[in-house]
Amino acid sequence: MTRRTPAVPFVIATVAIIATAAALGGAPTATPAGADRPRVSFERDHELPALHATRGDAPAIVDATGRQVTLRGVNVNSLGDYYQADSTLPTVVPVTDTDWATMAARGFNVVRLLVSWSSLEPRPGHISRSYLRRVHRAVDAARDHGIYSVIDMHQDAWGKAIASPRGIECPPGRRPAIGWDGAPAWATLTDGADTCTAGSREDSAAVQSAWDSFYADRDGIMTHLVRVWGAVAREFRADPAVVGYDLLNEPNHGADPNFLPRLTHFYRRAIAAIRAAENGRRGFHHIVFFETTVFGVAVPADFTADTNIVFAPHNYGESIGGLPLAAIFDYFQSLATGYRTAMWIGEYGWFSEPTVAQEKLGRFAAKEDALLTAGGAWWQWRQACGDPHSVAVPGGTPDPVLIHFQRNRCPGDQNLGVVSEWACTGRPYPRFAPGRLTHRSADCTGNARIEGATSHAGILELWYPGAAKPVVTGSNTTRVRHRRVDGGWIVTARVRAHYALSATTT
């Protein structure tokens, strides 16, 4: 398994899996019609329509006309600032135009684009313009291939500076820890706490102490990250190719049992900073994506009155750990129901034995469709040989072949191409659907059915994979058009009232 130190130490307790969001309470009311709609002028040839979220009884990600949007894609970590355990092994692989084209040909219309606080604010109060230009270039390159970006403030086990010093001797049952990614060294406040780990990258006293310092806003480090979010939002305030912002990847609890109100406080402050930055010239409110903690603990349902938000948990059921993926889906859906938000799976995926995992992916796909989620993003496009996930421990070496969405041969980062067993990620799906979907299903062989209801006739847009032109039938469905694109077809149809559309090549 290439991901030997998991991104999610998936230890959500069984009692949490069967919990319901009803206990959370305090849900906001539905979004009024037309509220918080983006104000955007479309100036570029490759402009994507701006999106926003609704919250209420029928939450969704929607475009300016109210069509429900599904976003399917992959995580891209090429801009991540990772600890380098082996100076001969790069920690990331640059993303190229060929990569963007290949993603589009798989039917992907979104990437979760990882950025690092350590690169955004390398010195206290200094925002790196050069790094922001790199983020801009990635967003623009994705847009030119019809791909949206969710900008994700990524961290794993706090940051690079958590690594055990060379030569350290750990007590029995513990071992030196490798460094990871996220916070800059100047924001890593541990008071010299022990860096040794019992096995999980999250469990060292140093990691716990760093999170406690963050939640206490010690030396203003939480305030710094809030301001960083303001700077990022200011940069992209008028860019419709940016769907929105994932506030913080997999936050840890720290050692303080009173962490949850403090994490909630950070979420509120970050949202406020983002909204203030977006209120500038030509700006509009982008979607804010938020997660559970790394252990699956959720902030309260009433943590914010902001309506333009989406719940974005990570589902590694039957991938990391043995918990059933369907049960985890149901747990997260119960939370989304309590939040009255759409659910978008920010990470999922398998990292070994593709022939075995293929069946699990099929069940994941069926459950994702049945729940009418807003989509999700596979972890990850390609993993470098020097990525801490690959090296895993101090002095470690990567496996000969790393399995993510593509295979990567080590050493040398030789791209062996997309894993064929992951073809079901490119199954048919409605990118834009008038009104609200009432049914969405597509098997991994290409048989798809879409049902919905709309008060106003509009254009449905369907992605369909493969070279064979799909046969489309339906009710209250007219003006069906097919457009051949790399990797498949874009099918459009005018739909009205209660509509249904089926597509197949058989």
WOJO-V144945 format. One record per pair of residues at least 24 apart in sequence whose C-alpha atoms are under 10 Angstrom apart, sorted by the first residue. I is the first residue (numbers start at 1). J is the second residue. Records with the same first field share a line. If there is no record, write none. Layout:
BEGIN
I = J, J
END
This chain:
BEGIN
1 = 320, 350, 351, 352, 353, 390, 399, 401, 402, 403
2 = 350, 351, 352, 383, 385, 389, 390, 391, 392, 398, 399, 400, 401, 402, 403, 404
3 = 320, 350, 351, 352, 383, 387, 388, 389, 390, 391, 392, 398, 399, 402, 403, 404
4 = 320, 351, 388, 389, 390, 391, 392, 393, 398, 399
5 = 199, 200, 201, 202, 320, 388, 389, 390, 391, 392, 393
6 = 156, 200, 201, 202, 316, 319, 320, 321, 389, 392
7 = 155, 156, 157, 200, 201, 202, 249, 250, 294, 314, 316, 320, 347, 379, 389
8 = 156, 200, 201, 202, 250, 293, 294, 295, 296, 314, 315, 316, 320, 321, 347
9 = 200, 201, 202, 294, 295, 296, 316, 320, 321
10 = 294, 295, 296, 314, 315, 316, 317, 318, 319, 320, 321, 322, 323
11 = 294, 295, 296, 320, 321, 322, 323
12 = 294, 295, 296, 297, 321, 323, 328
13 = 295, 296, 297, 323
14 = 323, 327, 328
16 = 296, 297, 298, 328, 331, 332
17 = 296, 323, 324, 327, 328, 329, 330, 331, 332, 334
18 = 327, 328, 330, 331, 332, 334
19 = 330, 331, 332, 334, 335
20 = 330, 331, 332, 333, 334, 335, 336, 337, 338
21 = 298, 300, 301, 331, 332, 333, 334, 335, 336, 337, 338, 339
22 = 301, 334, 335, 337, 338, 339
23 = 300, 301, 335, 338
24 = 298, 299, 300, 301, 302, 303, 335, 338, 339
25 = 300, 301, 302, 338, 339
26 = 300, 301, 302, 303, 304, 305, 338, 339
27 = 55, 56, 300, 301, 302, 303, 304, 305, 337, 338, 339, 340, 341
28 = 55, 56, 301, 302, 303, 304, 305, 306, 307, 338, 339, 340, 341
29 = 55, 56, 57, 305, 307, 340
30 = 54, 55, 56, 57, 58, 59, 307, 340, 341
31 = 55, 56, 57, 58, 59, 306, 307, 308
32 = 56, 307
33 = 66
34 = 64, 65, 66
35 = 307, 308
36 = 284, 285, 286, 306, 307, 308
37 = 62, 63, 64, 65, 66, 284, 285, 286, 308
38 = 63, 64, 238, 240, 282, 283, 284, 285, 286
39 = 64, 238, 240, 282, 283, 284, 285
40 = 64, 238, 239, 240, 282, 283, 284
41 = 238, 239, 240, 282
42 = 239, 240
44 = 144
45 = 144
46 = 140, 143, 144, 145, 146, 241
47 = 140, 143, 144, 146, 239, 240, 241
48 = 143, 144, 145, 146, 147, 148, 239, 240, 241, 242, 243
49 = 148, 239, 240, 241, 243
50 = 148, 238, 239, 240, 241, 242, 243, 284, 285, 286
51 = 148, 240, 241, 242, 243, 244, 285, 286, 287, 308
52 = 240, 243, 244, 284, 285, 286, 287, 288, 307, 308, 309, 310
53 = 243, 244, 285, 286, 287, 288, 289, 307, 308, 309, 310, 341, 342
54 = 287, 306, 307, 308, 309, 310, 340, 341, 342
55 = 305, 306, 307, 308, 309, 310, 337, 339, 340, 341, 342
56 = 307, 337, 338, 339, 340, 341, 342
57 = 337, 340, 341, 342
58 = 337, 340, 341, 342, 436, 437
59 = 307, 309, 310, 336, 337, 339, 340, 341, 342, 343, 373, 374, 436
60 = 308, 309, 310, 340, 341, 342, 343, 344, 372, 373, 374, 436, 437
61 = 243, 287, 308, 309, 310, 341, 342, 343, 344, 373, 374, 375, 432
62 = 374, 432, 433, 434, 435, 436
63 = 432, 433, 434
65 = 434, 435, 456, 458
66 = 432, 433, 434, 435, 436, 454, 456, 458
67 = 431, 432, 433, 434, 435, 436, 437, 454, 458, 459, 460, 461
68 = 374, 430, 431, 432, 433, 434, 435, 436, 437, 452, 460
69 = 373, 374, 375, 429, 430, 431, 432, 433, 434, 436, 437, 461
70 = 109, 110, 344, 372, 373, 374, 375, 376, 429, 430, 431, 432, 433
71 = 107, 108, 109, 110, 111, 147, 148, 149, 243, 344, 345, 373, 374, 375, 376, 377, 429, 430, 431, 432
72 = 106, 107, 108, 109, 110, 111, 112, 147, 148, 344, 345, 346, 374, 375, 376, 377, 378, 425, 426, 429, 431
73 = 103, 104, 106, 107, 108, 109, 110, 111, 112, 147, 148, 149, 346, 347, 375, 376, 377, 378, 379, 380, 381, 425, 426
74 = 103, 108, 109, 110, 111, 112, 113, 346, 347, 348, 349, 376, 377, 378, 379, 380, 381, 382, 405, 425
75 = 110, 111, 112, 113, 114, 149, 150, 152, 346, 347, 348, 376, 377, 378, 379, 380, 381, 382, 405
76 = 111, 112, 113, 114, 115, 138, 149, 152, 377, 378, 379, 380, 381, 382, 383
77 = 111, 112, 113, 114, 115, 116, 152, 154, 379, 380, 381, 382, 383, 384, 387
78 = 113, 114, 115, 138, 381, 382, 383, 384
79 = 113, 114, 115, 116, 119, 131, 134, 135, 138
80 = 113, 114, 115, 116, 117, 118, 119, 153, 154, 155, 181, 182, 387
81 = 114, 115, 116, 117, 118, 119, 120, 154, 155, 159, 160, 180, 181, 182, 183, 184, 387
82 = 116, 118, 155, 156, 159, 160, 179, 180, 181, 182, 386, 387, 388, 389
83 = 159, 160, 161, 162, 163, 178, 179, 180, 181, 182, 386, 387, 388
84 = 160, 178, 179, 180, 181, 386, 387, 388, 391
85 = 163, 178, 179, 180, 386, 387, 388, 391, 392, 393, 394, 395, 396, 397
86 = 385, 386, 387, 388, 391, 394, 395, 396, 397
87 = 386
88 = 385, 386, 411, 412
89 = 384, 385, 386, 387, 391, 397, 398, 410, 411, 412, 413
90 = 384, 385, 386, 387, 411, 412, 413
91 = 383, 384, 385, 386, 387, 388, 389, 390, 391
92 = 382, 383, 384, 385, 386, 387, 388, 413
93 = 381, 382, 383, 384, 385, 386, 387, 408, 413, 415
94 = 382, 384
95 = 138, 141, 381, 382
96 = 138, 141, 142
97 = 138, 141, 142, 144, 145
99 = 142, 381, 382
100 = 138, 141, 142, 143, 144, 145, 146, 147
101 = 141, 142, 144, 145, 146, 147, 486, 487
102 = 145, 417, 418, 486, 487
103 = 142, 145, 146, 147, 381, 418, 426, 487
104 = 142, 145, 146, 147, 426, 485, 486, 487, 488
105 = 145, 426, 465, 466, 485, 486, 487, 488, 489
106 = 418, 423, 424, 425, 426, 427, 463, 464, 465, 466, 486, 487, 488
107 = 146, 147, 425, 426, 427, 428, 429, 431, 463, 464, 465, 485, 486, 487, 488, 489, 490
108 = 145, 146, 147, 148, 376, 377, 425, 426, 431, 463
109 = 142, 143, 145, 146, 147, 148, 149, 431, 463
110 = 142, 143, 146, 147, 148, 149, 150, 241, 242, 243, 375, 376, 377
111 = 139, 142, 147, 148, 149, 150, 151, 152, 242, 243, 346, 376, 377, 378, 380, 381
112 = 148, 149, 150, 151, 152, 153, 243, 244, 245, 246, 346, 347, 376, 377, 378, 379, 380
113 = 138, 139, 142, 148, 149, 150, 151, 152, 153, 154, 242, 245, 246
114 = 149, 150, 151, 152, 153, 154, 155, 246, 249
115 = 151, 152, 153, 154, 155, 181, 182
116 = 152, 153, 154, 155, 159, 181, 182, 183, 184
117 = 153, 154, 155, 159, 181, 182, 183, 184, 187, 224, 225, 228, 229
118 = 155, 159, 160, 181, 182, 183, 184, 185, 186, 187
119 = 182, 183, 184
120 = 153, 183, 184, 225, 228, 229, 231, 232
121 = 183, 184, 186, 187, 224, 225, 227, 228
122 = 183, 184, 185, 186, 187
123 = 184, 185, 186, 187
124 = 184, 186, 187, 220, 221, 224
125 = 224, 225, 227, 228
126 = 224, 228
127 = 227, 228, 231, 232
132 = 231, 232, 235
133 = 235
135 = 232, 235
136 = 235, 236, 239, 242
139 = 236, 239, 241, 242
140 = 239, 241, 242
142 = 241, 242
143 = 240, 241, 242
144 = 241
146 = 241
147 = 241, 242, 243
148 = 240, 241, 242, 243, 244
149 = 240, 241, 242, 243, 244, 245
150 = 241, 242, 243, 244, 245, 246, 286, 287, 288, 289, 346, 377
151 = 232, 233, 242, 243, 244, 245, 246, 247, 288, 289
152 = 244, 245, 246, 247, 248, 249, 289, 290, 346
153 = 182, 183, 225, 228, 229, 245, 246, 247, 248, 249, 250
154 = 181, 182, 183, 246, 247, 248, 249, 250, 251
155 = 180, 181, 182, 183, 248, 249, 250, 251, 252
156 = 180, 181, 182, 183, 201, 202, 207, 249, 250, 251, 252, 294, 388
157 = 181, 182, 183, 200, 201, 202, 203, 204, 206, 207, 208, 210, 211, 250, 251, 252, 294
158 = 182, 183, 184, 185, 187, 188, 201, 202, 206, 207, 208, 209, 210, 211, 214, 250, 251, 252
159 = 183, 184, 185, 187, 188, 207, 210
160 = 184, 185, 188, 388
161 = 185, 186, 187, 188, 189, 206, 207
162 = 188, 189, 190, 193, 194, 195, 196, 201, 204, 205, 206, 207, 210
163 = 195, 196, 201, 206, 207, 393, 394
164 = 194, 195, 196, 197, 206, 394
165 = 195, 196, 394
166 = 394
168 = 195, 196
169 = 196
170 = 194, 195, 196, 197, 198
171 = 196, 197, 198
172 = 198
173 = 197, 198, 199
174 = 198, 199, 204
175 = 199, 204, 393, 394
176 = 204, 393, 394
177 = 201, 202, 203, 204, 392, 393, 394
178 = 388, 389, 391, 392, 393, 394, 395, 396
179 = 388, 392, 393, 394
180 = 387, 388, 389, 392
181 = 387, 388
182 = 248, 249
183 = 210, 221, 225
186 = 221
187 = 213, 214, 218, 219, 220, 221, 222, 224, 225
188 = 213, 214, 221
189 = 213, 214, 218, 219, 221
199 = 393
201 = 392, 393
202 = 252, 253, 254, 294
203 = 252, 254, 255
204 = 254
205 = 254, 255
206 = 254
207 = 252, 253, 254, 255
208 = 252, 253, 254, 255, 256
209 = 254, 255, 256
210 = 252, 254, 255
211 = 251, 252, 253, 254, 255, 256, 259
212 = 252, 253, 254, 255, 256, 257, 258, 259, 262
213 = 254, 256
214 = 254, 259, 262, 263, 266
215 = 253, 254, 256, 258, 259, 260, 261, 262, 263, 264, 265, 266
216 = 256, 259, 262, 263
217 = 262, 266
222 = 263, 265, 266, 269, 270
223 = 266, 269, 270
225 = 266, 269, 270
226 = 266, 267, 268, 269, 270, 271, 272, 273, 274
227 = 269, 270, 273, 274, 277
228 = 270, 273, 274
229 = 269, 270, 271, 272, 273, 274, 275, 277
230 = 270, 271, 272, 273, 274, 275, 276, 277, 278
231 = 273, 274, 277, 278
232 = 273, 274, 277, 278
233 = 273, 274, 275, 276, 277, 278, 279, 283, 284, 285, 286
234 = 273, 274, 275, 276, 277, 278, 279, 280, 281, 283
235 = 277, 278, 283
236 = 277, 278, 283, 284, 286
237 = 274, 275, 277, 278, 279, 280, 281, 282, 283, 284, 285, 286
238 = 278, 279, 280, 281, 282, 283, 284, 285, 286
239 = 282, 283, 284, 286
240 = 283, 284, 285, 286
242 = 286, 287
243 = 285, 286, 287, 288, 289
244 = 285, 286, 287, 288, 289, 308, 309, 310
245 = 271, 274, 286, 287, 288, 289, 290, 309, 310
246 = 287, 288, 289, 290, 291, 309, 310, 311, 312, 346
247 = 271, 274, 288, 289, 290, 291
248 = 289, 290, 291, 292, 293
249 = 290, 291, 292, 293, 294, 312, 313, 314, 346
250 = 290, 291, 292, 293, 294, 295, 296, 313, 314
251 = 291, 292, 293, 294, 295, 296, 297
252 = 292, 293, 294, 295, 296, 297
253 = 293, 294, 295, 297
260 = 293, 297, 298, 299, 300
261 = 299, 300, 303
262 = 299
263 = 293, 298, 299
264 = 298, 299, 300, 302, 303, 304
265 = 299, 303, 304
267 = 291, 299, 303, 304
268 = 303, 304, 305, 306
271 = 304, 306, 309
272 = 304, 306
275 = 306
288 = 312
289 = 313, 342, 343, 344, 346
290 = 343, 344, 346
291 = 344, 345, 346
292 = 332, 335
296 = 328, 331, 332
298 = 332, 335
299 = 335, 339
300 = 335, 338, 339
301 = 335, 336, 337, 338, 339, 340, 341
302 = 338, 339, 340
303 = 339
304 = 339
307 = 340, 341
308 = 341
309 = 339, 340, 341, 342, 343
310 = 336, 339, 340, 341, 342, 343, 344, 345, 374
311 = 335, 336, 337, 339, 340, 341, 342, 343, 344, 345, 346, 374
312 = 336, 341, 342, 343, 344, 345, 346, 347, 374, 375, 376
313 = 343, 344, 345, 346, 347, 348, 376
314 = 344, 345, 346, 347, 348, 349, 376, 377, 378, 379
315 = 345, 346, 347, 348, 349, 364, 376
316 = 347, 348, 349, 350, 379
317 = 348, 349, 350, 360, 364
318 = 349, 350, 357, 360, 361, 364
319 = 348, 349, 350, 351, 352, 357, 360, 361
320 = 348, 349, 350, 351
324 = 360
325 = 360, 361, 363, 364, 367
326 = 363, 364, 366, 367, 368
329 = 364, 367, 368, 371, 373
330 = 367, 371
333 = 371, 373
342 = 372, 373, 374, 375
343 = 368, 371, 372, 373, 374, 375, 376
344 = 368, 372, 373, 374, 375, 376, 377
345 = 373, 374, 375, 376, 377, 378
346 = 375, 376, 377, 378, 379
347 = 376, 377, 378, 379, 380
348 = 376, 377, 378, 379, 380
349 = 377, 378, 379, 380, 404, 405, 422
350 = 378, 379, 380, 403, 404, 405, 422
351 = 379, 380, 402, 403, 404, 405, 407
352 = 401, 402, 403, 404
353 = 403, 421
354 = 403, 404, 419, 420, 421, 422
355 = 420, 421, 422
356 = 421
357 = 421, 422
358 = 420, 421, 422, 423, 424
359 = 421, 422, 424
361 = 421, 422, 423, 424, 425, 444
362 = 422, 423, 424, 425, 443, 444
363 = 443, 444
364 = 424, 425
365 = 424, 425, 427, 441, 442, 443, 444
366 = 424, 440, 441, 442, 443, 444
367 = 441
368 = 440, 441
369 = 429, 439, 440, 441, 442, 443
370 = 438, 439, 440, 441, 442
371 = 438, 439, 440, 441
372 = 436, 437, 438, 439, 440, 441
373 = 440
374 = 431
375 = 429, 431
376 = 425
377 = 425
378 = 404, 405, 422, 425
379 = 404, 405
380 = 404, 405, 406
381 = 405, 406, 407, 418
382 = 406, 407, 408, 413, 415, 417, 418
383 = 407, 408, 409, 413, 415
384 = 408, 409, 410, 411, 412, 413, 414, 415
385 = 409, 410, 411, 412, 413, 414
386 = 410, 411, 412, 413
423 = 465
424 = 465
426 = 463, 464, 465, 466, 487, 488
427 = 463, 464, 465, 466
428 = 462, 463, 464, 465, 466, 488, 489, 490, 503, 504
429 = 461, 462, 463, 464, 465
430 = 460, 461, 462, 463, 464, 490, 491, 492
431 = 460, 461, 462, 463, 490
432 = 458, 459, 460, 461, 462, 463, 492
433 = 458, 459, 460, 461, 462, 492, 493, 494, 495
434 = 458, 459, 460, 461, 494, 495, 496, 497, 499
435 = 460, 495, 496, 497, 498
436 = 498
437 = 498, 499, 500
438 = 498, 499, 500
439 = 500
440 = 500, 501
441 = 502
442 = 502, 503, 504
445 = 504, 505, 506
446 = 470, 503, 504, 505, 506
447 = 471, 502, 503, 504, 505, 506
448 = 472, 501, 502, 503, 504
449 = 473, 474, 500, 501, 502, 503, 504
450 = 474, 499, 500, 501, 502, 503
451 = 475, 498, 499, 500, 501, 502
452 = 495, 496, 497, 498, 499, 500, 501
453 = 495, 496, 497, 498, 499, 500
454 = 495, 496, 497, 498, 499
455 = 496, 497, 498
456 = 495, 496, 497
457 = 494, 495, 496, 497, 499
458 = 493, 494, 495, 496, 497
459 = 492, 493, 494, 495, 496
460 = 491, 492, 493, 494, 495, 496, 501
461 = 490, 491, 492, 493, 494
462 = 489, 490, 491, 492, 493, 501, 503
463 = 487, 488, 489, 490, 491, 492
464 = 488, 489, 490, 491, 503, 504, 505
465 = 489, 490
466 = 505
467 = 505
468 = 504, 505, 506
469 = 503, 504, 505
470 = 502, 503, 504, 505, 506
471 = 502, 503, 504, 505, 506
472 = 501, 502, 503, 504, 505
473 = 500, 501, 502, 503, 504
474 = 499, 500, 501, 502, 503
475 = 499, 500, 501, 502
476 = 500, 501
477 = 501
END
